[in-house]
Amino acid sequence: MKTKLFLLTSLLFACSSRESTIIQYMPHMANTPILKAQKGYDGFGNGASVLMPPEHTVARGHKPYRMESAEAAGAQLQNPLPKNLEVVQRGQAVYNNYCLTCHGPRGYGDGPVVNPFPIPKSLQSENMLLWKDGHLFHIITKGQGVMPSYAQQIQPEDRWAVIHYLRVLQRAEHPTEEDVRELKKQKAKAD
């Protein structure tokens, strides 16, 4: 009987304690007003709902590109990637995704979207053949003329891979005397 009375009393007290008010540990965090990006917020001095990062800060993992001219980039930058089959194939894949539409499959500026837009420079022109890898990297990064910057779309390593692939395209269209001799040797062996 005593155990039944004890259990009944415990049950009544347990139910009454649940009905009491809930104590909030950090009420200011639980009741924070929703910030709307376009509205503003009184908590920040300038009334914005988002704080801008301090001047001259750089996001983690981001390497800022500080070259001002293509000529300076051509003189100071070297392609860090090795010229091997894997890198050239990666460059070809990126070229086919981003560059082929304007520059065409062989780099002559005859891509499928050129008709309504201004014709881009031929990547096979004498000037382009003389440009250094850093110069090309700068143009892909910053853009030139009607060509926009591709810094947001193409990662730096992929830009360098595209340059390796572009050099392969240029060499296929403008072979050296040694390339011609080697090709003749291979044809003679095949016959």
Residue frames as a rotation matrix with the C-alpha (Angstrom) as fourth column:
MET 1
0.570 0.822 0.000 0.00
0.822 -0.570 0.000 0.00
0.000 0.000 -1.000 0.00
LYS 2
0.454 -0.480 -0.751 2.82
0.146 -0.791 0.594 2.37
-0.879 -0.380 -0.289 0.88
THR 3
-0.625 -0.728 0.283 4.54
0.381 0.032 0.924 1.68
-0.681 0.685 0.257 -2.42
LYS 4
-0.130 0.656 0.743 1.33
0.978 -0.039 0.206 2.43
0.164 0.753 -0.637 -4.32
LEU 5
0.798 0.426 -0.427 0.92
0.535 -0.826 0.177 5.71
-0.277 -0.370 -0.887 -2.45
PHE 6
0.028 -0.895 -0.445 4.54
0.135 -0.438 0.889 6.61
-0.990 -0.085 0.108 -3.09
LEU 7
-0.669 -0.259 0.696 4.20
0.673 0.184 0.716 5.90
-0.314 0.948 0.051 -6.83
LEU 8
0.301 0.870 0.389 0.99
0.935 -0.350 0.059 7.93
0.188 0.346 -0.919 -7.05
THR 9
0.729 -0.098 -0.678 2.58
0.277 -0.863 0.422 10.90
-0.627 -0.495 -0.602 -5.27
SER 10
-0.355 -0.934 -0.032 5.69
0.245 -0.126 0.961 10.73
-0.902 0.334 0.273 -7.47
LEU 11
-0.423 0.278 0.862 3.54
0.906 0.150 0.396 10.66
-0.019 0.949 -0.316 -10.57
LEU 12
0.682 0.729 -0.061 1.58
0.731 -0.682 0.024 13.74
-0.024 -0.061 -0.998 -9.45
PHE 13
0.471 -0.584 -0.661 4.76
0.050 -0.730 0.681 15.73
-0.881 -0.354 -0.315 -8.73
ALA 14
-0.557 -0.681 0.475 6.33
0.488 0.195 0.851 14.66
-0.672 0.706 0.224 -12.03
CYS 15
-0.032 0.632 0.775 3.28
0.982 -0.126 0.143 15.89
0.188 0.765 -0.616 -13.94
SER 16
0.845 0.390 -0.367 3.16
0.475 -0.862 0.177 19.18
-0.247 -0.323 -0.913 -12.09
SER 17
0.061 -0.895 -0.442 6.86
0.160 -0.429 0.889 19.91
-0.985 -0.125 0.117 -12.75
ARG 18
-0.547 -0.236 0.803 6.32
0.790 0.170 0.588 19.51
-0.275 0.957 0.094 -16.49
GLU 19
0.409 0.814 0.413 3.65
0.884 -0.466 0.043 22.18
0.227 0.347 -0.910 -16.47
SER 20
0.450 -0.298 -0.842 6.00
0.389 -0.783 0.485 24.81
-0.804 -0.546 -0.237 -15.07
THR 21
0.907 -0.114 -0.405 7.68
-0.380 -0.636 -0.672 27.33
-0.181 0.763 -0.620 -17.36
ILE 22
0.669 -0.718 0.192 10.72
0.737 0.610 -0.290 26.26
0.091 0.336 0.938 -19.35
ILE 23
0.568 -0.581 -0.582 13.92
-0.036 -0.725 0.688 28.05
-0.822 -0.370 -0.433 -18.49
GLN 24
0.934 -0.288 0.213 15.80
0.234 0.038 -0.972 29.18
0.272 0.957 0.103 -21.61
TYR 25
0.351 -0.893 -0.281 19.55
0.853 0.181 0.489 29.00
-0.386 -0.412 0.826 -21.38
MET 26
-0.763 -0.570 -0.304 20.31
0.357 -0.764 0.537 31.76
-0.539 0.301 0.787 -23.92
PRO 27
0.197 0.977 0.085 17.05
0.602 -0.052 -0.797 33.45
-0.774 0.208 -0.598 -24.84
HIS 28
0.261 -0.121 -0.958 18.71
-0.512 -0.858 -0.031 36.06
-0.818 0.499 -0.286 -27.08
MET 29
-0.808 -0.559 -0.186 19.98
-0.468 0.417 0.779 33.25
-0.358 0.717 -0.598 -29.33
ALA 30
-0.652 0.625 0.429 16.64
0.620 0.765 -0.174 31.45
-0.437 0.153 -0.886 -29.44
ASN 31
0.414 0.897 -0.152 14.71
0.696 -0.420 -0.583 34.61
-0.586 0.136 -0.799 -30.27
THR 32
-0.601 -0.694 -0.396 17.02
0.210 -0.615 0.760 36.26
-0.771 0.374 0.515 -32.81
PRO 33
0.421 0.765 -0.487 15.15
-0.343 -0.362 -0.867 38.18
-0.840 0.532 0.110 -35.49
ILE 34
0.354 -0.241 0.904 15.46
0.772 0.620 -0.137 36.78
-0.527 0.746 0.406 -38.99
LEU 35
-0.244 -0.523 -0.817 17.83
-0.140 -0.814 0.563 38.84
-0.960 0.251 0.126 -41.11
LYS 36
0.720 0.442 0.535 16.72
0.503 0.200 -0.841 39.61
-0.479 0.874 -0.078 -44.63
ALA 37
-0.146 -0.940 0.308 19.57
0.917 -0.012 0.400 40.28
-0.372 0.341 0.863 -47.04
GLN 38
-0.351 0.030 0.936 17.94
0.699 -0.656 0.283 43.27
0.623 0.754 0.209 -48.75
LYS 39
0.616 0.787 0.044 16.48
0.534 -0.457 0.712 44.89
0.580 -0.415 -0.701 -45.62
GLY 40
-0.163 -0.698 0.698 19.25
-0.310 -0.635 -0.707 45.80
0.937 -0.331 -0.113 -43.24
TYR 41
0.384 0.151 -0.911 19.87
0.718 0.572 0.397 45.26
0.581 -0.806 0.111 -39.55
ASP 42
0.819 0.011 0.574 20.22
-0.248 -0.896 0.370 47.70
0.518 -0.445 -0.731 -36.68
GLY 43
0.891 -0.452 -0.036 22.90
0.266 0.455 0.850 45.58
-0.368 -0.767 0.526 -34.98
PHE 44
-0.017 -0.922 0.386 25.62
0.990 0.038 0.134 46.58
-0.138 0.385 0.913 -37.46
GLY 45
-0.326 -0.208 -0.922 26.81
0.379 -0.922 0.074 50.15
-0.866 -0.326 0.380 -37.66
ASN 46
-0.921 -0.106 -0.374 26.18
-0.270 -0.520 0.811 50.58
-0.280 0.848 0.450 -41.37
GLY 47
-0.067 0.998 -0.006 22.70
-0.783 -0.056 -0.620 49.01
-0.619 -0.036 0.785 -41.28
ALA 48
-0.234 -0.072 -0.970 23.70
-0.832 0.531 0.161 46.08
0.503 0.844 -0.184 -43.51
SER 49
0.767 0.524 0.370 22.57
-0.637 0.688 0.347 42.53
-0.073 -0.502 0.862 -42.82
VAL 50
0.799 -0.601 0.010 25.96
0.593 0.786 -0.176 41.10
0.098 0.146 0.984 -43.85
LEU 51
0.627 -0.668 -0.401 29.39
-0.212 -0.642 0.737 42.32
-0.750 -0.377 -0.544 -42.81
MET 52
0.856 -0.451 -0.252 32.00
-0.256 0.053 -0.965 42.80
0.449 0.891 -0.070 -45.50
PRO 53
0.601 -0.712 -0.363 35.39
0.798 0.553 0.239 41.19
0.030 -0.433 0.901 -44.84
PRO 54
0.534 -0.467 -0.705 38.16
0.098 -0.794 0.600 43.57
-0.840 -0.389 -0.378 -43.77
GLU 55
0.826 -0.256 -0.501 40.22
-0.562 -0.411 -0.717 45.19
-0.023 0.875 -0.484 -46.51
HIS 56
-0.015 -0.915 -0.403 43.07
-0.924 0.167 -0.343 43.14
0.381 0.368 -0.848 -48.01
THR 57
-0.106 0.008 0.994 41.81
-0.605 0.793 -0.071 39.83
-0.789 -0.609 -0.079 -46.61
VAL 58
-0.430 -0.097 -0.898 42.05
-0.827 0.441 0.348 36.71
0.362 0.892 -0.270 -48.73
ALA 59
0.649 0.737 0.188 39.79
-0.759 0.609 0.229 33.67
0.054 -0.292 0.955 -48.50
ARG 60
0.017 -0.630 0.776 41.40
-0.515 0.660 0.547 30.42
-0.857 -0.409 -0.314 -47.40
GLY 61
0.003 -0.110 0.994 42.77
0.535 0.840 0.091 28.39
-0.845 0.531 0.061 -50.28
HIS 62
0.879 0.331 0.343 42.51
0.466 -0.444 -0.765 31.36
-0.101 0.832 -0.545 -52.68
LYS 63
-0.223 -0.962 -0.156 45.66
0.759 -0.272 0.592 32.67
-0.612 0.013 0.791 -54.29
PRO 64
0.622 0.510 -0.594 45.09
0.086 -0.798 -0.596 36.18
-0.778 0.320 -0.540 -55.60
TYR 65
0.174 -0.506 0.845 46.27
0.983 0.142 -0.117 36.98
-0.060 0.851 0.522 -59.11
ARG 66
0.456 -0.037 -0.889 48.11
0.384 -0.893 0.235 40.30
-0.803 -0.448 -0.393 -59.02
MET 67
-0.576 -0.685 0.446 49.56
0.700 -0.131 0.702 40.68
-0.422 0.717 0.555 -62.52
GLU 68
-0.032 0.547 -0.837 48.55
-0.024 -0.837 -0.546 43.94
-0.999 0.002 0.040 -64.16
SER 69
0.257 0.091 -0.962 49.52
-0.904 -0.328 -0.273 43.32
-0.341 0.940 -0.002 -67.78
ALA 70
0.982 0.136 0.127 49.80
-0.073 0.910 -0.408 40.39
-0.172 0.392 0.904 -70.14
GLU 71
0.508 -0.860 -0.053 53.38
-0.237 -0.081 -0.968 41.38
0.828 0.505 -0.245 -70.97
ALA 72
-0.144 -0.536 0.832 54.41
-0.960 -0.128 -0.248 41.28
0.239 -0.834 -0.496 -67.30
ALA 73
0.548 0.418 0.724 52.68
-0.593 0.805 -0.015 37.91
-0.589 -0.421 0.689 -66.89
GLY 74
0.957 -0.212 -0.198 54.48
-0.045 0.565 -0.824 36.60
0.286 0.798 0.531 -69.98
ALA 75
0.147 -0.974 0.174 57.82
-0.470 -0.223 -0.854 37.65
0.870 0.044 -0.490 -68.55
GLN 76
-0.390 -0.346 0.854 57.25
-0.902 -0.045 -0.430 36.44
0.188 -0.937 -0.294 -64.98
LEU 77
0.316 0.618 0.720 54.98
-0.739 0.637 -0.222 33.38
-0.596 -0.462 0.657 -65.13
GLN 78
-0.712 -0.490 -0.503 56.02
-0.682 0.654 0.327 29.89
0.169 0.576 -0.800 -66.17
ASN 79
0.349 0.839 -0.418 53.68
-0.674 0.535 0.509 26.96
0.651 0.104 0.752 -66.74
PRO 80
-0.212 -0.478 0.852 54.05
-0.963 0.251 -0.099 24.85
-0.167 -0.841 -0.514 -63.56
LEU 81
0.627 0.543 0.559 52.42
-0.456 0.837 -0.301 21.72
-0.632 -0.067 0.772 -65.00
PRO 82
-0.515 -0.781 0.352 54.44
-0.143 0.484 0.863 19.01
-0.845 0.394 -0.361 -66.69
LYS 83
-0.014 0.471 -0.882 53.71
-0.988 -0.145 -0.062 18.52
-0.157 0.870 0.467 -70.37
ASN 84
-0.923 -0.203 0.327 52.46
-0.180 0.979 0.099 14.94
-0.340 0.032 -0.940 -70.37
LEU 85
-0.784 0.617 -0.065 49.52
0.214 0.367 0.905 13.05
0.583 0.696 -0.420 -71.85
GLU 86
-0.230 0.723 -0.651 47.33
0.972 0.200 -0.122 13.35
0.042 -0.661 -0.749 -68.75
VAL 87
-0.383 0.032 -0.923 47.75
0.338 -0.925 -0.172 17.14
-0.860 -0.378 0.343 -68.50
VAL 88
-0.947 0.016 -0.320 47.20
-0.295 -0.431 0.852 17.65
-0.125 0.902 0.413 -72.25
GLN 89
-0.613 0.775 -0.154 44.04
0.530 0.548 0.648 15.52
0.587 0.315 -0.746 -72.12
ARG 90
-0.126 0.537 -0.834 42.76
0.890 -0.310 -0.334 17.56
-0.438 -0.784 -0.439 -69.16
GLY 91
-0.636 -0.181 -0.750 43.52
-0.059 -0.958 0.281 20.72
-0.769 0.223 0.599 -71.14
GLN 92
-0.948 0.315 -0.048 41.64
-0.007 0.131 0.991 19.32
0.319 0.940 -0.122 -74.13
ALA 93
-0.317 0.874 -0.368 38.57
0.914 0.386 0.129 18.58
0.255 -0.296 -0.921 -72.00
VAL 94
-0.096 0.248 -0.964 38.54
0.586 -0.769 -0.256 22.11
-0.805 -0.589 -0.072 -70.54
TYR 95
-0.863 -0.253 -0.438 39.22
-0.197 -0.630 0.751 23.66
-0.466 0.734 0.494 -73.97
ASN 96
-0.808 0.587 0.048 36.31
0.354 0.419 0.836 21.71
0.471 0.692 -0.546 -75.46
ASN 97
-0.086 0.811 -0.579 34.01
0.995 0.040 -0.092 22.92
-0.051 -0.584 -0.810 -72.67
TYR 98
0.322 0.192 -0.927 34.92
0.504 -0.864 -0.004 26.60
-0.801 -0.466 -0.375 -72.58
CYS 99
-0.317 -0.636 -0.704 37.07
-0.215 -0.675 0.706 27.66
-0.924 0.375 0.077 -75.53
LEU 100
-0.770 -0.055 0.636 35.88
0.507 0.552 0.662 25.63
-0.387 0.832 -0.397 -78.51
THR 101
0.232 0.971 0.052 32.58
0.825 -0.168 -0.540 27.53
-0.516 0.168 -0.840 -78.79
CYS 102
0.802 0.018 -0.597 34.40
-0.169 -0.952 -0.256 30.67
-0.573 0.307 -0.760 -79.92
HIS 103
0.010 -0.946 -0.324 37.89
-0.763 -0.217 0.609 29.56
-0.646 0.241 -0.724 -80.95
GLY 104
0.564 0.294 -0.772 36.84
-0.782 0.492 -0.383 26.42
0.267 0.820 0.507 -82.83
PRO 105
0.990 -0.085 0.112 38.22
0.040 0.932 0.361 22.88
-0.135 -0.353 0.926 -82.71
ARG 106
0.377 -0.908 0.183 41.65
0.898 0.310 -0.313 23.82
0.227 0.282 0.932 -84.11
GLY 107
0.004 -0.383 -0.924 41.90
0.738 -0.622 0.262 27.36
-0.675 -0.683 0.280 -82.74
TYR 108
-0.689 -0.299 0.660 41.15
0.711 -0.454 0.538 29.37
0.139 0.840 0.525 -85.88
GLY 109
-0.840 0.412 -0.353 38.32
-0.175 -0.822 -0.542 31.42
-0.513 -0.393 0.763 -84.33
ASP 110
-0.630 0.608 -0.483 35.64
-0.589 0.032 0.808 29.55
0.507 0.793 0.338 -86.23
GLY 111
-0.958 0.273 0.085 33.59
0.116 0.643 -0.757 28.14
-0.261 -0.716 -0.648 -83.35
PRO 112
-0.517 0.817 0.255 29.85
0.812 0.374 0.449 27.47
0.272 0.439 -0.856 -83.65
VAL 113
0.373 0.726 -0.577 28.73
0.854 -0.512 -0.093 30.65
-0.363 -0.458 -0.811 -81.82
VAL 114
-0.595 -0.733 -0.328 30.94
0.541 -0.668 0.511 33.06
-0.594 0.127 0.794 -83.71
ASN 115
-0.458 0.400 0.794 28.39
0.815 -0.168 0.554 33.95
0.355 0.901 -0.249 -86.38
PRO 116
0.611 0.735 0.292 26.30
0.589 -0.670 0.452 36.39
0.528 -0.104 -0.843 -84.30
PHE 117
0.822 -0.362 -0.441 29.30
0.250 -0.466 0.849 37.57
-0.512 -0.807 -0.293 -82.24
PRO 118
0.612 -0.682 -0.399 32.60
-0.788 -0.565 -0.244 39.24
-0.059 0.464 -0.884 -83.15
ILE 119
0.793 -0.387 -0.471 35.16
0.102 0.846 -0.523 36.81
0.601 0.367 0.710 -84.54
PRO 120
0.849 -0.528 0.025 37.84
-0.098 -0.111 0.989 36.04
-0.519 -0.842 -0.146 -81.93
LYS 121
0.192 -0.885 -0.424 41.53
-0.971 -0.234 0.048 36.12
-0.142 0.403 -0.904 -82.71
SER 122
0.754 -0.051 -0.655 42.92
-0.227 0.915 -0.333 33.00
0.616 0.400 0.678 -84.26
LEU 123
0.776 -0.485 0.403 45.02
-0.346 0.206 0.915 31.06
-0.527 -0.850 -0.008 -81.80
GLN 124
0.488 -0.580 0.652 47.09
0.754 0.657 0.019 29.98
-0.440 0.482 0.758 -84.81
SER 125
0.956 -0.106 0.272 48.16
0.077 -0.807 -0.586 33.53
0.282 0.581 -0.764 -85.81
GLU 126
0.140 -0.990 0.015 51.82
0.422 0.046 -0.906 34.54
0.896 0.134 0.424 -85.87
ASN 127
-0.147 -0.161 0.976 51.34
-0.651 -0.727 -0.218 36.82
0.745 -0.667 0.002 -82.84
MET 128
0.721 0.515 0.463 49.76
-0.686 0.440 0.579 34.05
0.094 -0.735 0.671 -80.78
LEU 129
0.778 -0.489 -0.394 52.57
0.355 0.860 -0.367 31.67
0.518 0.146 0.843 -81.64
LEU 130
-0.201 -0.914 0.351 55.03
0.179 -0.387 -0.904 34.15
0.963 -0.119 0.242 -80.13
TRP 131
0.322 0.379 0.868 53.08
-0.731 -0.483 0.482 34.72
0.602 -0.789 0.121 -76.91
LYS 132
-0.783 -0.614 -0.104 54.52
-0.351 0.573 -0.741 33.05
0.514 -0.543 -0.664 -73.83
ASP 133
-0.402 0.631 -0.664 52.47
0.620 0.721 0.309 30.81
0.674 -0.288 -0.681 -71.57
GLY 134
-0.604 0.131 -0.786 52.17
0.684 -0.420 -0.596 33.49
-0.408 -0.898 0.164 -68.88
HIS 135
-0.907 0.280 -0.313 50.73
-0.390 -0.838 0.381 35.91
-0.156 0.468 0.870 -71.43
LEU 136
-0.499 0.742 -0.448 48.03
-0.137 0.442 0.886 33.40
0.856 0.504 -0.119 -72.38
PHE 137
-0.439 0.296 -0.848 47.35
0.848 0.448 -0.283 32.64
0.296 -0.844 -0.448 -68.71
HIS 138
-0.842 0.082 -0.532 46.79
0.194 -0.876 -0.442 36.34
-0.503 -0.476 0.722 -68.08
ILE 139
-0.763 0.579 -0.289 44.30
-0.586 -0.428 0.688 36.64
0.275 0.695 0.665 -70.95
ILE 140
-0.336 0.657 -0.675 42.33
0.318 0.753 0.576 33.60
0.887 -0.021 -0.462 -69.76
THR 141
-0.480 0.072 -0.874 42.35
0.877 0.040 -0.479 34.99
0.000 -0.997 -0.082 -66.22
LYS 142
-0.604 0.144 -0.784 41.57
0.216 -0.917 -0.336 38.66
-0.767 -0.372 0.523 -66.91
GLY 143
0.480 0.748 0.460 39.99
0.679 0.016 -0.734 38.57
-0.556 0.664 -0.500 -70.38
GLN 144
-0.655 -0.646 -0.393 40.87
0.193 -0.646 0.739 40.74
-0.730 0.408 0.548 -73.35
GLY 145
-0.923 0.349 -0.160 38.75
-0.298 -0.388 0.872 42.67
0.243 0.853 0.462 -75.84
VAL 146
0.014 1.000 0.000 35.35
-0.863 0.012 0.506 40.99
0.506 -0.007 0.863 -76.08
MET 147
-0.031 -0.079 -0.996 36.63
0.216 0.973 -0.084 37.82
0.976 -0.218 -0.014 -74.39
PRO 148
0.681 0.325 0.656 35.53
-0.522 -0.413 0.746 37.86
0.513 -0.851 -0.112 -70.73
SER 149
-0.404 -0.767 0.499 37.55
-0.900 0.234 -0.368 36.66
0.165 -0.598 -0.785 -67.78
TYR 150
0.358 0.471 -0.806 37.33
-0.292 0.877 0.382 32.92
0.887 0.098 0.452 -67.20
ALA 151
-0.661 -0.685 0.305 38.84
-0.467 0.058 -0.882 33.10
0.587 -0.726 -0.358 -63.70
GLN 152
-0.235 0.651 0.722 35.55
-0.913 0.107 -0.393 32.07
-0.333 -0.751 0.570 -62.08
GLN 153
0.739 0.622 -0.259 34.88
-0.673 0.666 -0.322 29.18
-0.028 0.412 0.911 -64.46
ILE 154
0.677 -0.569 -0.467 38.35
0.126 0.715 -0.688 27.67
0.725 0.407 0.556 -64.94
GLN 155
0.907 -0.395 -0.148 40.66
0.176 0.035 0.984 26.83
-0.383 -0.918 0.101 -62.05
PRO 156
0.477 -0.785 -0.396 44.30
-0.785 -0.583 0.210 28.02
-0.396 0.211 -0.894 -62.36
GLU 157
-0.378 -0.643 0.666 45.63
-0.254 0.764 0.593 24.48
-0.890 0.055 -0.453 -62.87
ASP 158
0.235 0.556 0.797 43.11
0.671 0.500 -0.547 23.90
-0.703 0.663 -0.255 -65.65
ARG 159
0.896 0.011 -0.444 44.12
-0.245 -0.821 -0.515 27.20
-0.370 0.571 -0.733 -67.30
TRP 160
-0.071 -0.993 -0.095 47.71
-0.808 0.001 0.590 25.95
-0.585 0.118 -0.802 -67.44
ALA 161
-0.351 0.008 0.936 46.51
0.256 0.963 0.088 22.60
-0.901 0.270 -0.340 -68.84
VAL 162
0.745 0.649 0.156 44.54
0.374 -0.213 -0.903 24.46
-0.552 0.731 -0.401 -71.55
ILE 163
0.570 -0.611 -0.549 47.72
-0.727 -0.687 0.009 26.30
-0.382 0.394 -0.836 -72.50
HIS 164
-0.481 -0.720 0.500 49.57
-0.377 0.685 0.624 22.99
-0.791 0.112 -0.601 -72.89
TYR 165
0.029 0.572 0.820 46.74
0.629 0.627 -0.460 21.74
-0.777 0.529 -0.342 -75.12
LEU 166
0.878 0.267 -0.396 46.80
-0.070 -0.749 -0.659 24.98
-0.473 0.607 -0.639 -77.11
ARG 167
0.011 -0.954 -0.300 50.53
-0.809 -0.185 0.558 24.46
-0.588 0.237 -0.774 -77.73
VAL 168
-0.490 -0.101 0.866 49.73
0.223 0.946 0.237 20.97
-0.843 0.309 -0.441 -79.06
LEU 169
0.574 0.766 0.289 47.11
0.546 -0.096 -0.832 22.47
-0.610 0.636 -0.473 -81.42
GLN 170
0.717 -0.350 -0.603 49.60
-0.530 -0.835 -0.145 25.10
-0.453 0.424 -0.784 -82.59
ARG 171
-0.359 -0.921 0.152 52.33
-0.600 0.352 0.719 22.55
-0.715 0.167 -0.678 -83.19
ALA 172
-0.151 0.389 0.909 49.93
0.530 0.808 -0.257 20.34
-0.834 0.443 -0.328 -85.16
GLU 173
0.841 0.529 0.115 49.13
0.400 -0.465 -0.790 23.27
-0.364 0.710 -0.603 -87.47
HIS 174
0.751 -0.657 -0.056 52.71
-0.599 -0.643 -0.477 24.62
0.278 0.392 -0.877 -87.60
PRO 175
0.913 -0.406 0.048 55.02
0.344 0.827 0.444 21.60
-0.220 -0.389 0.895 -87.39
THR 176
0.346 -0.891 -0.293 58.77
-0.630 -0.452 0.632 22.02
-0.695 -0.035 -0.718 -87.21
GLU 177
0.165 -0.386 -0.907 61.09
-0.906 0.304 -0.294 20.47
0.390 0.871 -0.300 -89.80
GLU 178
-0.849 -0.485 0.207 61.94
-0.525 0.734 -0.430 17.78
0.056 -0.474 -0.879 -87.26
ASP 179
-0.216 0.864 0.455 58.22
-0.406 0.344 -0.846 16.98
-0.888 -0.368 0.276 -86.86
VAL 180
0.571 0.423 -0.704 57.89
-0.795 0.070 -0.602 16.59
-0.205 0.904 0.376 -90.66
ARG 181
-0.309 -0.770 -0.559 60.95
-0.801 0.527 -0.284 14.31
0.513 0.360 -0.779 -90.84
GLU 182
-0.837 0.023 0.547 59.62
-0.399 0.659 -0.638 12.17
-0.376 -0.752 -0.542 -87.99
LEU 183
0.195 0.979 0.057 56.22
-0.536 0.155 -0.830 11.91
-0.822 0.131 0.555 -89.67
LYS 184
0.396 -0.127 -0.909 57.85
-0.888 0.198 -0.415 10.82
0.233 0.972 -0.034 -92.93
LYS 185
-0.718 -0.695 -0.038 59.86
-0.640 0.682 -0.353 8.15
0.271 -0.230 -0.935 -91.07
GLN 186
-0.557 0.579 0.595 56.70
-0.326 0.506 -0.798 6.80
-0.763 -0.639 -0.093 -89.41
LYS 187
0.507 0.752 -0.421 54.86
-0.688 0.059 -0.723 6.70
-0.519 0.657 0.547 -92.74
ALA 188
-0.008 -0.610 -0.792 57.79
-0.885 0.374 -0.279 4.87
0.466 0.699 -0.543 -94.37
LYS 189
-0.888 -0.311 0.340 57.77
-0.450 0.741 -0.499 2.26
-0.097 -0.596 -0.797 -91.58
ALA 190
-0.147 0.930 0.337 54.02
-0.416 0.251 -0.874 1.78
-0.897 -0.269 0.350 -91.93
ASP 191
0.560 0.312 -0.768 54.27
-0.823 0.103 -0.559 1.15
-0.095 0.945 0.314 -95.68
